[in-house]
Amino acid sequence: MFVVMGNNYLFKKQFKMHCLKYVCTTNILPYLNKVKMSRLKETAIQIRRDIVRMVHGVQSGHPGGSLGCTEYFTALYFNVLKHNPDFKMDGKEEDLFFLSNGHISPVWYSTLARSGYFPIAELGTFRKLNSRLQGHPTTHEHLPGIRIASGSLGQGMSVAIGAALAKKLNGDQHLIFSLHGDGELAEGQNWEALMFAGSKKVDNLIATIDLNGQQIDGSTDKVMDLGNLNAKFEAFGWDVMEMDGNDIDAVVAGLNEAKTRTGKGKPVIILMKTIMGKGVSFMEGTHEWHGIAPNDEQLAKALAELPSTMADY
């Protein structure tokens, strides 16, 4: 099995030339790390281009949360996650990721395609009849990378905990990562699962909450005030972290820090602050772009703010 970890798989050709050129120097690692981080930033820009083009193409979808979580997906799949694009549903001997807020499927589909799970050209079929790329991820289309159907909010935490327990039972030392929206914390199932994981010391799980402060009906403060999440998660027995979800350096560092906290008797949860619609100026910071698509003029404006860094699909 070929396991992708970090940028070595996707960017090894670029690095090979640099390594040959600077093989005699002692300061090669900082240089290579700078190149890697630059490449991650370029990848994030291209994923954002994919997102706005996908939802525009069918005039349907959820661009706001997708754009806000782009750095998270880029850092996870291209730097942190030990995963295998030669997809096997059982996921043995690799890290697994579960998306609970399945409506942000555009960012996940783009990330999966760009990391080798299926052809990039297939992004053009998003939400179309007979496409494997449905608005909310499902399993019956057999799209590589998708292990559960998600869209019914609040269920992802339970699934992630179950997968983490399965890893333990199988003696598999790999980790489970999951992502959840802040608005979906209003679903009671989350809190039953959170209490269970803390009680049973499910310490091979890293859950992340996307704190963009917005949901379909308005700000989370107005719809359902979440209160002091740090104190709540700590009371449920979780190791709580915070990170800036729109700073790629901070996300890489935060996820890697979270990995060092696993295996110590507590599940890990990251409170990730993001801006809904990040990267497209007129979409940023408002719930209005939770689930609507840009028109032709808005698409042109968005793409002008997101210069192509790879080939468009």
C-alpha positions, 0 to 999 in steps of 0.5 A: 500500500502506498500511503500519502503523508505530507507533500512528499508524494505530490511534490517529490518531483519538484523537491528532487531537483532542489535536493540535487542542487543543494545536496551539499548544503546544511540548511536544506530542510528549512528551504524545503519546508518553505517550498512545501508551505508555498505549494500548500497555499497554491493548492488551497487557492486552486481548491477555492477555484474548484469550489466556486466553479462547481456550485456555479456550474449547477447553480446549487451547493454550499460555497460559504463553509467550503471556502472557509474550511479550505486550509483545513482540508489542504493541510489535512490531506496534503500534509498531515493525514496518512492516507491511501488514494487507492481507496479501500472501504475498511481503511486498515492501517491508515488514518481516516477522515469523516465529514459530519457537515456534509453540505460542504462537499465541494471542498472535500470533493476537490481535495479528494480529486486533487490528491488522487482519489478520482479524476479531476475532470469528474468535478465537472459532474457535481450535483448532476444526474447520475453523478457520483458527486452528490450534493451531500456525500453518499456511499452507494455511488462508490466514490473513492474517499467516502465512507459514510453518507453525511448531510443529516447533521449531528451524526458524524461525531458518533461515526468518528468515535465508532471508527476510533474504537474499531481501530483500537479493537483491531490494534491499529495505531492510526488516527481518526480525524473528523470535522463538524460545523458549529451550527450542528452542535445544536443537535443533541446527538453530538453531546451524547457522543462527546460524553461517551468519548470522554468517558471511554477515553477514546484518545485516538480521535481528533475532532475539529469544530468549524467556528465560523459563527454562521449557519443557514438562518443567521449567526450562531449567537442569534440562532442558538448561543453556543456559550463557552465551548472550551469549558463544555468540552473540557467538562466532557473529558476532552483535550481542547485546542484552538487554532486559526483555520484560515492560516495554513501555517497555523492549521498544519502546526495545529493538526500536528500538535493535536497528533502529539496529544493523542494516546494520553487518555483523552479525545482531542478537539480543536476549536477552529476559527474560520471566516465563512466564504474566505478567499472571495471578498463579497462572500466573506463573513455572512450566512447569506452564502451558506447555500447559494451559488454565484451568478456569471458576474459573481463567478468572474469576480470570484475567479479574478480574486483566485488566480489559477495555480493548477489546471482547472478541471 
